[in-house]
Amino acid sequence: MKELRYLNKYFVKYKYSFLLGILFTIIAQIFSLFTPKLISKSFKIIESFSKDNSITKSVIQQELISNILLIIATTIIAGFLSFMMRQTLIVMSRHVEFDLKNEVFKQYENLSQNFYKQNRTGDLMNRISEDVSKVRMYVGPAVMYSINTFIRFTIVIVYMFNVSPRLTLFTLLPLPLLSYAIFKLSSEINKRSTIFQQYLSKVSSFTQEIFSGIRVIKAYSLENQHQKNLEVLAEESKTKSMSLSKIQALFGPLMIALIGISNLVVIYFGGLMYIEGTIKSIGTIAEFILYVNMLTWPVASLGWVSSMIQEAEASQKRINEFLKIEPEIKNKNPNKSAIEGGISFENVSYTYEDTNIKALDNVTFTVHKGETLAILGKTGSGKSSIISLISRLYDVTQGKITIDKNEISTVNLFDLRNSIGIVPQDAFLFSDSIKNNIKFGKENATDEEVIWAAKSAEVHTNIIGFNKQYETILGERGITLSGGQKQRVSIARAIIKNPPILLFDDCLSAVDTETEEAILNNLYEICKDKTTIIVSHRVSSAKNADRIIIIDDGKIIEQGSHNQLINQEGYYAALYLKQLSEKELQ
């Protein structure tokens, strides 16, 4: 139960619902105990009729009818109160589920890129869905039935002890055996539940990757191979699930058997005590049998409850491990930061932790507010790393980055990112309408602003060619659109935000040179008063920038304007001549 202590804060938060649920439970159990008492009383009335001739049959009938009506009334009241108990405790558990899912999701948002490189999406999805659902079953049904069982046991045993202490002791003889069986089975369930949850995450991760890469799988005709791989993984998961189910299945029969033994004990010892005269009425034995049967469901539910608690313990452990991870990138400044757009790198070096690859080595440059910087270089030279460091997806290993002469770590993280419009190398679109994907950059944007952004990104003509135009729903990751269309929608999403800083990470690689030229002309007009950084492989994307830097193996090997670099006859000049000749051949 150590891991489940984390949930205590939610019981405190919803204490009024929790306490009200307990109150309903106590009152419901008190009313449910009227039935055995009234039945015992009815037996005694019938026995008195056979012993006392002065009592008439009509009196007996009136007493019995009165008892029947009381039994019906108290049963209805107990049923209503049990319904109210569920309405308070189960509804409370749904609120806890809501809060916990939000807490997990918030942690997902706070964690850095390194975390997502090291964890599979399917496993993360399983924690916020399956694991949280298992925990909800503990907070709701498990806690409710535990409270119900404890209160019923307490009240019933007190009533039984008041009627006959000796018969009560005989009735409770099987309980130590029951407690030991629960302890042993619960320990085994905890082990098997943990293993099963791990395999469930593996299946989720595998299927999520298959869905994401289905086009590649079909292109290489690997459907059968992946089907076999899934069958192997699913078979292993099924084996673990069956192993868990087998041990869980022992609870029900075991509990019912022990209750049956208790009934036999009541009948045997109660009968002996009646013969001895210790018990004065058969009604007492009937009352005890009803008490024992009232304990049947609570005792039988102990196995189910114990199973739920063990599964929740395993799931909460996985959630706790995840929630304890400290985000690498933290907002160190809670105050508002005004961002104008000046960016400076001073001897910046960065090494990726997961691969130990040094992406940047002693990089120094400055981009003043309103300037445009172009970054060119080979694949893997470190261009995208510069973009990631500016948006503070990572923190530098050495050196310093300043924003408007303030060290980047001292700038409010959320203001920094809100001041940046970024078009990533891998354009990501959501499974939503094209309009909403563009409005992702500015939620309250008007339709006119959306169309303006689309026209500026040279994608408006493509969009109005669709049947539903801007209301066209995209498939997962924007699969409905071509690579070039996705890039242009991403550009529209960035520029509609109208931020002081715009970062374009090789976002024109999938468009033709003519469209690229049109987009660049529009962007240079839009970016006149904005700090803009363009990462590209093409000289055509960089030639009009105020300054150009060439990155190779994480180092700046050339920098200057287009004309200056052409005259240097270095890497840039050679790349320019090469791409110029390729364009002439086309």
Residue pairs with C-beta under 8 A, 6 or more apart in sequence:
1 309
1 313
3 313
3 316
3 317
3 320
4 135
4 138
4 309
4 312
4 313
4 316
6 316
6 319
6 320
6 323
7 96
7 100
7 135
7 138
7 139
7 316
10 95
10 96
10 99
10 100
10 139
11 18
11 139
13 99
14 92
14 95
14 96
17 88
17 89
17 91
17 92
17 95
18 88
18 89
18 92
20 88
21 85
21 88
21 89
21 92
21 144
21 147
22 147
22 151
24 81
24 82
24 84
24 85
24 88
25 81
25 82
25 85
25 144
25 147
25 148
25 151
26 151
26 155
27 81
28 77
28 78
28 81
28 82
28 85
29 78
29 148
29 151
29 152
29 155
29 156
30 155
31 74
31 75
31 77
31 78
31 81
32 74
32 75
32 78
32 152
32 294
33 155
33 156
33 159
33 294
34 70
34 71
34 74
35 71
35 74
35 75
35 290
36 159
36 286
36 287
36 290
36 291
36 294
37 159
37 287
38 67
38 70
38 71
38 74
39 67
39 71
39 283
39 286
39 287
39 290
40 163
40 281
40 283
40 284
40 286
40 287
41 67
41 283
42 63
42 64
42 67
42 283
43 281
43 282
43 283
43 286
44 281
44 283
45 60
45 63
45 64
45 67
46 60
47 281
47 282
47 283
48 55
49 55
49 57
49 60
85 144
85 148
86 144
89 140
89 143
89 144
89 147
90 140
90 141
90 144
92 139
92 140
93 136
93 137
93 139
93 140
93 141
93 143
94 136
94 140
96 135
96 136
96 139
96 140
97 132
97 133
97 135
97 136
97 139
100 132
100 135
100 136
100 319
101 128
101 132
103 323
104 127
104 128
104 132
104 319
104 322
104 323
105 128
107 322
107 323
107 325
108 124
108 128
110 327
111 325
111 327
111 328
112 327
112 328
112 329
112 393
112 394
113 388
113 393
113 394
114 328
114 353
114 354
114 394
115 325
115 328
117 354
118 354
120 201
120 205
120 208
120 209
121 205
121 208
121 209
121 212
122 201
122 202
122 203
122 204
122 205
122 206
122 207
122 208
122 209
123 201
123 202
123 204
123 205
125 204
125 208
126 197
126 200
126 201
126 204
126 205
127 201
127 318
127 319
127 322
130 197
130 200
130 204
130 315
131 197
131 315
131 316
131 318
131 319
132 315
132 319
134 197
134 308
134 311
134 312
134 314
134 315
135 312
135 315
135 316
135 319
137 308
137 311
137 312
138 308
138 309
138 311
138 312
138 313
138 316
139 312
141 305
141 308
142 305
142 308
142 309
142 312
145 298
145 301
145 304
145 305
146 305
148 298
149 298
149 299
149 301
149 302
149 305
152 294
152 295
152 298
153 295
153 298
156 291
156 294
156 295
157 168
157 172
159 291
160 167
160 168
160 171
160 288
160 291
161 168
163 284
163 287
163 288
164 273
164 278
164 279
164 284
164 288
166 273
166 278
167 266
167 269
167 270
167 273
167 279
167 284
167 288
170 265
170 266
170 269
171 262
171 265
171 266
171 288
171 291
171 292
172 262
173 262
173 265
174 258
174 261
174 262
174 265
175 258
177 258
178 254
178 255
178 258
178 299
178 302
181 254
182 251
182 302
182 303
182 306
185 247
185 250
185 251
185 254
185 303
185 306
186 306
186 307
186 309
186 310
188 247
189 244
189 247
189 248
189 306
189 307
189 310
189 311
190 310
190 313
190 314
192 240
192 243
192 244
192 247
193 244
193 307
193 310
193 311
193 313
193 314
194 314
194 317
195 240
196 237
196 240
196 241
196 243
196 244
197 311
197 314
197 315
197 318
199 233
199 236
199 237
199 240
199 241
200 237
202 233
202 237
203 230
203 233
203 234
203 237
206 229
206 230
206 233
207 230
210 217
210 226
210 230
211 476
212 476
212 477
215 479
217 223
217 226
248 303
248 307
250 303
251 300
251 302
251 303
251 304
251 306
251 307
252 300
252 303
252 304
254 303
255 296
255 299
255 300
255 302
255 303
256 296
256 300
258 299
259 292
259 293
259 295
259 296
259 299
259 300
262 292
262 295
263 289
263 292
263 293
266 285
266 288
266 289
266 292
267 285
267 289
270 279
270 284
270 285
270 288
271 285
273 279
274 281
274 282
274 284
274 285
279 285
328 394
328 395
329 392
329 393
329 394
329 395
329 413
330 413
331 412
331 413
331 414
332 409
332 410
332 413
333 410
333 411
333 412
333 413
334 412
335 412
336 412
336 415
337 406
337 411
337 412
337 415
337 416
338 404
338 415
339 403
339 404
339 411
339 415
339 416
339 419
339 500
339 501
340 369
340 404
340 500
341 369
341 370
341 404
341 419
341 500
341 501
341 530
341 531
342 366
342 367
342 368
342 369
342 402
342 403
342 404
342 405
342 531
343 366
343 367
343 390
343 401
343 402
343 403
343 501
343 531
343 533
344 365
344 366
344 367
344 401
344 402
344 405
345 363
345 364
345 365
345 366
345 386
345 399
345 400
345 401
346 364
346 399
346 400
346 401
346 402
347 362
347 363
347 364
347 398
347 399
347 400
348 360
348 362
348 363
348 364
348 389
348 396
348 398
348 399
348 400
348 401
349 358
349 360
349 361
349 362
349 363
349 396
349 397
349 398
349 399
349 554
350 358
350 359
350 360
350 382
350 385
350 389
350 394
350 396
350 397
350 398
351 357
351 358
351 359
351 397
352 359
358 554
359 382
359 385
359 554
360 382
360 385
360 386
360 389
360 554
361 553
361 554
361 555
362 399
362 555
363 382
363 386
363 399
363 551
363 554
363 555
363 556
364 556
365 373
365 547
365 549
365 556
365 559
367 373
367 531
367 533
367 547
368 531
369 404
369 500
369 531
370 528
370 529
370 530
370 531
371 531
371 532
371 546
371 547
372 524
372 527
372 531
372 532
372 533
372 534
372 544
372 545
372 546
372 547
373 532
373 533
373 534
373 545
373 546
373 547
373 548
373 549
374 533
374 534
374 535
374 536
374 541
374 542
374 543
374 545
374 547
374 548
374 549
375 383
375 386
375 533
375 534
375 535
375 536
375 542
375 548
375 549
375 550
375 551
376 383
376 535
376 536
376 537
376 539
376 542
376 548
376 549
376 550
376 551
376 572
376 575
377 383
377 550
377 551
377 552
378 552
379 537
381 551
381 552
381 553
381 554
382 551
382 553
382 554
383 505
383 506
383 535
383 551
384 425
384 505
384 506
384 535
385 394
385 554
386 533
386 535
386 551
387 422
387 424
387 503
387 505
387 533
387 535
388 394
389 395
389 396
389 401
390 401
390 408
390 420
390 501
390 503
390 533
391 416
391 417
391 420
391 422
391 503
392 408
392 409
392 413
392 416
392 417
395 409
400 407
401 407
401 408
402 408
403 411
403 416
408 416
418 499
419 499
419 500
419 501
420 499
420 501
420 502
420 503
421 441
421 494
421 495
421 497
421 498
421 499
421 501
421 502
421 503
422 494
422 502
422 503
422 505
423 487
423 490
423 491
423 493
423 494
423 503
423 504
423 505
423 507
424 490
424 505
424 507
425 505
425 506
425 507
425 509
425 535
427 478
427 483
427 486
427 487
427 489
427 490
427 507
428 477
428 478
428 490
429 437
429 474
429 477
429 478
429 481
429 486
429 489
429 490
430 436
430 437
430 440
430 474
430 478
431 473
431 474
431 475
431 476
431 477
432 473
432 474
433 468
433 470
433 471
433 472
433 473
433 474
434 463
434 466
434 469
434 470
434 471
434 472
434 474
434 489
435 447
435 450
435 470
435 471
437 474
437 478
437 489
437 493
438 445
438 450
438 453
438 454
438 489
438 492
438 493
438 496
439 445
439 450
439 496
440 493
441 453
441 492
441 493
441 494
441 495
441 496
441 497
442 449
442 496
442 497
442 498
445 453
445 496
447 470
449 496
450 470
450 492
450 496
451 460
451 470
452 496
453 492
453 493
453 495
453 496
454 460
454 463
454 470
454 488
454 489
454 492
455 522
456 491
456 492
456 495
456 519
456 522
456 523
456 526
457 488
457 489
457 491
457 492
457 495
457 519
457 522
458 488
458 511
458 515
458 518
458 519
458 522
459 485
459 488
459 489
459 491
459 492
462 485
462 488
463 469
463 470
463 472
466 472
472 480
473 480
474 480
474 481
478 486
478 489
481 489
482 510
483 510
484 510
484 511
484 512
484 515
486 510
487 507
487 508
487 509
487 510
487 511
488 511
488 515
488 519
490 507
491 504
491 507
491 519
491 523
494 502
494 504
495 502
495 523
495 526
499 530
500 530
500 531
501 530
501 531
501 532
501 533
502 523
502 527
502 530
502 531
502 532
502 533
503 532
503 533
503 535
504 523
504 532
504 533
504 534
504 535
504 536
505 535
506 535
506 536
506 537
508 516
508 519
508 520
508 536
508 538
508 541
509 536
509 537
511 519
513 540
513 583
516 538
516 540
516 541
517 540
520 540
520 541
520 544
523 532
524 544
532 545
534 541
534 542
534 545
536 542
538 579
539 572
539 575
539 576
539 579
539 580
540 579
542 548
542 562
543 562
543 576
544 562
545 561
545 562
546 561
547 559
547 560
547 561
548 558
548 559
548 560
548 561
548 562
548 565
548 572
549 556
549 558
549 559
550 556
550 557
550 558
550 559
550 565
550 570
550 571
550 572
551 557
552 571
557 570
557 571
558 565
558 568
558 570
558 571
558 572
559 565
560 568
565 572
565 573
566 572
566 573
566 576
567 573
